[in-house]
Amino acid sequence: MTETAVPTGPAAGVDTSVLFADMGLPDPVVKELTAQGLKHPFPIQAAAIPDGLTGKDVLGRGPTGSGKTFTFGLPVITRLTGGASRPGKPRALILVPTRELAQQVAGRLRPLAESVGQRVIEVVGGVNIKRNLTALARPVDILVATPGRAEDLIRQKALDLTQVEIVALDEADQMADMGFLPQVRRLVDHIPADAQHLFFSATLDGDIKVLVQRYMNDPITHSTGEVRAKVDTMSHFLGVVDDKPARNDVVLQLGRASTRTIMFMRTKHTVDRQVKKLVRDGVPAVGIHGNKGQGARTRAIEEFSDGRATVLVATDIAARGIDIKGVDLVVHIDPPAEHKAYVHRAGRTARAGEAGTVLTLTTADTRRDTEQMMRKAGVSPTEWVLDRHGVTAYLGELGLDR
């Protein structure tokens, strides 16, 4: 396995020494990228896309927000250009862990694929399967899917993976965390062994390493560094409160001052309760978790994205893969249990190398465990002991001084 280290962090930005126009992409794709204001690739794109275009297996290691969608998507579109598509038999399969990420990946790739006559569809759980059956009844080139729904469609004989030429796994480590790897293995087993494999993950340990060894043929690895590298682009704060009522007061203060904040809680029920508290206090807030239907989740994300809601309250799994630009602040109302979850949550801000701010709330009883978790994430936060005035005195440091 060959590994190439790629620059990371805010200084990396786009690679201005390289143009998408010079990378061997189809002219219509370059034209569409230019229309979107995209002329230069991010470092991992500049490094990995050429290998993907040659048909080699590529393993991309890097944090969420480093530009991975185009890193696998542009080689997929380019290599499929000119081929014939058939109903129910995609030529490329992209597996992702969540419905929201499937929609985002498909949305990013669709205009580029359509520029060369390719059709992209997504199939995800939480949507009436009849819609998927109707979509697959027409020729499809690129299928973006969550593992469970893809298996459902195979069982119904609506989906056939024997014509897949390229398979991509996005956020493979998150699929492992969510228990999807057995489904992923069964799906990849349906695909011809000589297909190109493009796997992307924030980490390459444990189950991911086994997956790589089982399916990839001498992959070229492009790495943007360890999972903790991303946290260096953020400002981290730890707020210690006396008890949960004091924590609730701080959350309301943050909600009132917020322009765009994502708040994390551990359970679906606490998400719903927190949204009600914020709305009752006059804060335009929405929530997402696994029990909400696809329509409700989509509406919540749209309201948060366009500014109708200033606070999004979410569970870990529901928020994975969400890519919303301009998030001012991430708040861990419930501190995550382990450091990888901290990095995934914090990654909702500081997208693509931008600066971001993260506040973790903890009580005196859980302070030591929270500090230990943050150290494992590579974080040395500024610590505040919040008194009866809560976080009011610190709003300026959080970028909420309004």
C-alpha positions in Angstrom: 0.0 0.0 0.0 1.4 3.4 -1.0 0.5 6.3 1.2 0.8 10.0 0.4 0.4 12.7 3.1 -1.7 15.7 2.0 -1.6 19.2 3.6 -4.4 19.9 6.0 -5.8 22.8 8.1 -6.8 26.3 7.1 -3.5 27.1 5.5 -4.0 24.3 3.0 -7.1 25.7 1.4 -7.5 24.9 -2.3 -4.4 24.0 -4.3 -4.0 27.0 -6.5 -1.2 25.3 -8.4 -3.7 22.9 -9.9 -6.8 23.6 -12.0 -9.8 21.2 -12.4 -9.5 22.0 -16.1 -6.0 20.4 -16.2 -7.0 17.1 -14.5 -8.4 15.2 -17.4 -12.0 15.7 -16.5 -14.7 15.9 -19.3 -15.1 19.5 -20.6 -18.8 19.6 -19.6 -17.9 18.7 -16.1 -15.2 21.3 -15.9 -17.7 23.9 -17.3 -20.2 22.9 -14.5 -17.5 23.2 -11.8 -16.6 26.6 -13.1 -20.2 27.7 -13.1 -20.3 26.7 -9.4 -17.2 28.9 -8.8 -14.9 25.9 -8.4 -11.6 26.2 -10.4 -9.0 24.7 -8.0 -9.2 21.4 -6.1 -8.6 20.9 -2.4 -5.3 19.2 -1.5 -6.8 15.7 -1.2 -8.7 16.2 -4.5 -5.5 17.3 -6.3 -3.6 14.3 -4.9 -6.2 11.5 -5.2 -8.3 12.3 -8.3 -5.5 11.5 -10.8 -5.1 8.0 -9.2 -8.9 7.5 -9.3 -9.0 8.4 -13.0 -6.5 5.7 -13.8 -8.8 3.0 -12.3 -6.6 2.3 -9.3 -8.1 1.5 -5.9 -7.9 4.6 -3.7 -8.1 4.8 0.1 -8.7 8.3 1.4 -8.1 9.1 5.0 -9.2 12.4 6.3 -11.7 14.3 8.5 -15.2 15.2 7.5 -15.3 18.4 5.4 -11.9 17.9 3.6 -13.5 17.6 0.1 -14.0 13.9 -0.2 -17.2 13.9 -2.2 -15.6 15.3 -5.4 -12.4 13.2 -4.6 -14.4 10.0 -5.4 -17.2 11.6 -7.4 -15.2 13.2 -10.2 -13.3 9.9 -11.1 -16.7 8.0 -11.0 -18.3 10.5 -13.4 -15.3 10.7 -15.7 -14.7 6.9 -15.9 -18.4 6.2 -16.7 -18.7 8.8 -19.4 -19.8 7.4 -22.7 -21.1 4.1 -21.3 -24.6 2.7 -21.6 -26.9 2.5 -18.5 -29.7 0.1 -17.8 -32.7 0.0 -15.5 -31.9 -1.4 -12.0 -28.3 -2.0 -12.8 -26.1 0.9 -11.8 -22.6 1.2 -13.1 -21.4 2.9 -9.9 -22.4 2.4 -6.3 -21.7 5.0 -3.5 -22.5 3.8 0.0 -23.0 6.3 2.8 -24.2 5.9 6.4 -27.1 8.3 6.6 -30.1 9.6 4.6 -28.9 13.2 4.8 -25.4 12.4 3.5 -26.9 10.4 0.7 -29.0 13.4 -0.3 -26.0 15.7 -0.1 -23.7 13.5 -2.1 -26.3 13.0 -4.8 -27.1 16.7 -4.8 -23.4 17.6 -5.3 -22.8 15.0 -8.0 -26.1 15.3 -10.0 -25.4 18.5 -11.9 -21.9 17.3 -12.8 -23.2 13.8 -13.9 -26.1 15.3 -15.9 -23.6 17.5 -17.8 -22.3 14.3 -19.5 -25.7 12.5 -19.7 -25.5 10.4 -16.6 -28.3 9.8 -14.1 -27.8 9.9 -10.3 -30.4 8.6 -7.9 -30.4 8.1 -4.1 -32.1 5.3 -2.3 -32.4 5.6 1.5 -34.4 4.3 4.4 -37.3 6.3 5.8 -38.6 7.0 2.3 -41.5 5.0 0.7 -39.7 2.2 -1.1 -42.1 2.5 -4.0 -40.3 5.8 -4.9 -37.1 3.8 -5.1 -38.7 1.1 -7.3 -40.0 3.8 -9.7 -36.6 5.5 -9.9 -34.8 2.2 -10.5 -37.2 1.2 -13.3 -35.4 3.8 -15.5 -31.7 3.5 -16.5 -29.4 4.6 -13.7 -25.6 5.3 -13.8 -24.7 6.2 -10.3 -26.6 4.9 -7.2 -26.1 6.6 -3.9 -27.5 4.4 -1.1 -27.6 3.7 2.5 -26.7 0.0 3.1 -30.1 -1.2 4.5 -32.2 0.2 1.7 -29.8 -1.2 -0.9 -30.2 -4.6 0.6 -34.0 -4.2 0.7 -34.0 -3.5 -3.0 -31.8 -6.4 -3.8 -34.2 -8.7 -1.9 -37.1 -7.3 -4.0 -35.0 -8.0 -7.2 -35.2 -4.3 -8.1 -31.5 -3.7 -7.8 -28.7 -5.7 -9.4 -25.1 -4.9 -8.6 -23.4 -7.2 -11.0 -22.7 -4.4 -13.5 -21.1 -2.1 -11.0 -17.7 -0.9 -12.3 -16.8 1.4 -9.3 -17.8 1.2 -5.7 -17.2 4.1 -3.3 -17.6 4.0 0.5 -18.0 7.4 2.1 -17.5 7.9 5.9 -16.7 4.2 6.3 -15.7 4.7 9.9 -19.1 6.1 10.7 -20.7 3.1 9.0 -18.6 0.9 11.3 -19.7 2.9 14.3 -23.3 2.5 13.3 -23.0 -1.3 12.9 -23.5 -1.3 9.1 -20.3 -3.1 8.1 -22.0 -6.6 7.8 -24.4 -5.0 5.3 -21.6 -3.2 3.5 -19.7 -6.5 3.1 -22.7 -8.3 1.7 -23.3 -5.5 -0.8 -19.7 -5.4 -1.9 -19.7 -9.2 -2.3 -22.4 -8.7 -5.0 -20.0 -6.5 -7.0 -17.5 -7.9 -9.5 -14.1 -8.4 -7.8 -12.4 -6.4 -10.6 -14.4 -3.3 -9.9 -12.6 -0.2 -8.8 -12.8 0.5 -5.0 -12.7 4.0 -3.6 -12.9 3.9 0.2 -12.9 7.1 2.4 -12.7 7.2 6.2 -11.5 9.5 8.9 -9.7 6.5 10.5 -8.2 3.3 9.2 -8.2 1.1 12.3 -10.1 -2.0 13.4 -12.9 -3.1 11.1 -12.0 -0.6 8.4 -8.5 -2.2 8.1 -10.2 -5.6 7.6 -12.5 -4.1 5.0 -9.5 -2.7 3.1 -7.6 -6.0 3.2 -10.6 -8.0 2.1 -11.6 -5.9 -1.0 -8.9 -3.5 -2.1 -6.2 -4.3 -4.6 -2.9 -2.6 -3.7 -4.7 0.7 -2.9 -3.0 4.1 -3.0 -3.6 5.9 0.2 -4.0 9.7 0.4 -4.1 11.0 4.0 -4.9 14.4 5.4 -3.6 13.3 8.8 -4.9 11.9 12.0 -8.4 12.6 13.1 -7.2 15.1 15.6 -5.6 17.4 12.9 -9.0 18.9 12.1 -9.6 20.2 15.6 -6.7 22.6 15.3 -8.8 24.8 13.1 -11.3 25.4 15.9 -11.5 27.3 19.2 -12.5 25.0 22.0 -14.1 25.9 25.3 -15.3 23.9 28.3 -18.0 25.4 30.4 -18.4 23.9 33.9 -21.9 24.4 35.5 -23.2 23.5 38.9 -26.1 21.2 37.8 -28.6 20.5 34.9 -30.8 23.5 35.7 -27.8 25.8 35.4 -26.9 24.0 32.2 -30.4 24.6 30.9 -30.0 28.4 31.6 -26.8 28.5 29.7 -28.4 26.7 26.7 -31.2 29.3 26.6 -28.6 32.1 26.8 -26.8 30.7 23.8 -30.0 30.2 21.9 -31.1 33.8 22.4 -27.7 35.0 21.2 -27.2 32.5 18.4 -27.0 33.2 14.7 -26.4 29.6 13.6 -25.7 27.0 16.2 -25.8 23.2 16.3 -26.5 21.7 19.7 -25.9 18.0 20.5 -27.8 15.8 22.9 -27.5 12.1 23.6 -31.1 10.9 23.1 -34.1 11.5 20.9 -36.3 12.5 23.8 -33.9 15.1 25.1 -33.6 16.6 21.6 -37.4 17.1 21.5 -37.6 18.5 25.0 -34.7 20.9 24.3 -36.3 22.2 21.1 -39.6 22.8 23.0 -37.7 24.8 25.7 -35.9 26.9 23.1 -39.1 27.6 21.1 -41.0 28.5 24.3 -38.2 31.0 25.0 -38.7 32.6 21.6 -35.7 31.0 19.9 -36.4 29.6 16.4 -35.1 26.1 16.9 -35.6 22.8 15.1 -34.5 19.2 15.9 -33.5 16.0 14.1 -33.1 12.5 15.3 -33.6 8.9 14.1 -37.3 8.7 14.9 -38.2 11.7 12.8 -39.5 10.9 9.3 -37.5 11.9 6.2 -39.8 14.8 5.4 -39.5 16.3 8.9 -35.7 15.9 8.9 -35.4 17.5 5.5 -37.6 20.5 6.5 -35.6 21.0 9.7 -32.3 21.1 7.8 -33.7 23.4 5.2 -35.0 25.8 7.9 -31.7 25.8 9.6 -29.8 26.2 6.3 -31.8 29.2 5.1 -31.8 30.9 8.4 -35.5 30.5 9.4 -34.1 28.5 12.4 -31.0 29.7 14.2 -30.5 26.6 16.3 -30.5 22.9 15.2 -30.6 20.3 18.1 -29.5 16.9 17.0 -28.4 13.4 18.1 -25.0 12.2 16.9 -26.3 9.7 14.3 -28.9 12.1 12.9 -26.3 14.8 12.3 -23.6 12.7 10.7 -22.8 13.8 7.2 -24.7 17.1 7.5 -22.8 19.7 5.5 -24.1 23.2 6.2 -21.8 26.2 5.6 -21.5 29.0 8.0 -22.2 27.3 11.3 -21.0 29.7 14.0 -21.0 27.4 17.0 -21.2 23.8 18.0 -22.5 23.1 21.6 -22.1 19.7 23.3 -25.0 20.0 25.8 -24.4 16.3 26.6 -20.6 15.7 26.2 -19.9 12.8 23.9 -18.8 9.6 25.5 -15.6 9.2 23.4 -13.2 11.4 21.5 -14.1 10.3 17.9 -17.6 11.4 18.5 -16.3 14.8 19.7 -14.4 15.3 16.5 -17.4 14.2 14.3 -19.7 16.6 16.2 -17.2 19.5 16.2 -16.7 18.9 12.4 -20.1 20.5 11.8 -18.2 23.8 12.2 -14.9 24.7 10.6 -16.0 23.1 7.3 -13.3 22.8 4.6 -10.6 24.5 6.7 -12.6 27.5 8.0 -12.3 28.5 11.6 -15.0 27.4 14.0 -16.0 27.4 17.7 -16.9 24.5 20.0 -18.4 24.7 23.5 -18.7 21.7 25.7 -20.9 21.9 28.8 -20.2 19.6 31.8 -21.0 19.5 35.5 -18.4 19.2 38.3 -19.2 15.5 38.6 -18.4 14.8 35.0 -15.7 17.3 34.5 -12.7 14.9 34.8 -14.1 12.4 32.4 -14.9 15.2 29.9 -11.4 16.7 30.1 -9.9 13.2 29.6 -12.1 12.7 26.5 -11.1 16.1 25.1 -7.4 15.3 25.6 -7.8 12.1 23.6 -9.3 14.3 20.8 -6.2 16.4 20.8 -8.0 19.4 22.4 -6.8 21.7 25.2 -9.9 23.9 25.8 -10.2 27.2 27.5 -12.1 26.4 30.7 -14.8 28.5 32.3 -16.5 27.9 35.6 -19.9 29.4 34.9 -21.7 31.2 37.8 -25.2 32.4 38.2 -24.7 34.8 35.2 -24.0 31.7 33.1 -22.3 32.3 29.8 -23.3 35.9 29.3 -19.8 37.3 30.0 -18.3 35.0 27.4 -20.5 35.5 24.4 -17.9 37.7 22.7 -15.3 34.9 22.9 -17.9 32.6 21.4 -18.5 35.0 18.5 -22.1 35.7 19.8 -21.6 39.3 21.0 -24.8 40.7 19.8 
